[in-house]
Amino acid sequence: MKLGKILSTLFFWIVGIVTIAPFVVIAGVSVNERKSLTFPPEGFNLGWYGDLFLDAEWREPLMTSLTIAICASLLAVLIAFPVAWFNWRYRTGFGKLVAGLGAMPFLLPPVITAMGFLTFFIILGYYGEFWTVVVAHAIFLVTLPLVSLSLGFEDIDTSLVEASRSMGASETTVLRTVVLPMIRPYVISGFCFVFVISLNEYIIAVMTVGAVFETLPMKIFNALRYGYTPVMAAASVVFVASTVLIFSLVAAFSDLPKLLGARSK
C-alpha cells in the first residue's frame, strides 16, 4: 500500500513536470537579452513584453484578437441562453434536438468547420468581413456556454420558481428576478470559456479573415517566416497567464468544479 502511494505520487510529479516544462522554457525565452529563441536565456530583458503591447505590428493583432474574443463570447452566450432556457422550461424533444445541434460544430475537427465557414461566406460574398470570424467563433464555440448554462438551469431550485409564479409573477419577472441571479455564474463561466479559446484560435480565423485581418495567433505564425523573436514567446506567456487569471477569478467567485460539470454528492 505504501509502495502504491509512492508510485502514485511519483506519477503525478512526472505528469506535472512534463506539463509545466514547456511553459518554463517559453517563459525563459521571453526574457532573452538577444533576439533569438535560446534557452537558457542569455541575459534578462523584459522589453519583448513592451514590444507586444507598444509596437503597432504586435499591438494591432492583439487588439483584433481581444475584440473578436469579446464579441464572439457575447454572441455565443446570447445564442446559448435561450436554447438552454427553452430546453429547461419546456423539456420538449425539439428543445433537446436544438441543444444537440448546438454541440455539433464543436464536435467536428476545426479544419472541417473552418472549411465550411469559408465556403459559406464566399458563396454569400462576405469573405473577409470582420463580423464573419465573430459569427464563426460564436457558432463553433456555442457548445461551451450551452453546456454551462444547461448545468446551471438544472441546478435551479424549482420550488423558488414555483413560489414566485404562485404569487403572481409573470414569466418575464421570474426570469429576471429568480432565474438570472441563480445562473449568473454559469453565464460568466460560459463567456470565459469561449473568450479563452477564441483568443487562441487560429484555423477558423485564418480561413475566414486571414487575408484581410491578422489576429495575434496569425501574427505569431506569420512572424516565423521572417525569423525568430522572443516577442512570440512573450505572447505565449501572456496567453497562458490570461487563461490562468480568468479561471482563477471564476474559481474565486464561484464553484468551478460545479461549473465544469461536477455534481454535489
GIRAPE-V776374 format. One record per helix or strand of 3 or more residues. SS is the DSSP state (@ for helix, = for strand). FROM is the first residue (numbers start at 0). TO is the last residue. If there is no record, write none. Layout:
SS,FROM,TO + SS,FROM,TO
//
This chain:
@,1,28 + @,46,53 + @,55,89 + @,92,106 + @,109,123 + @,129,153 + @,157,165 + @,170,199 + @,202,208 + @,215,225 + @,229,252 + @,255,258
//
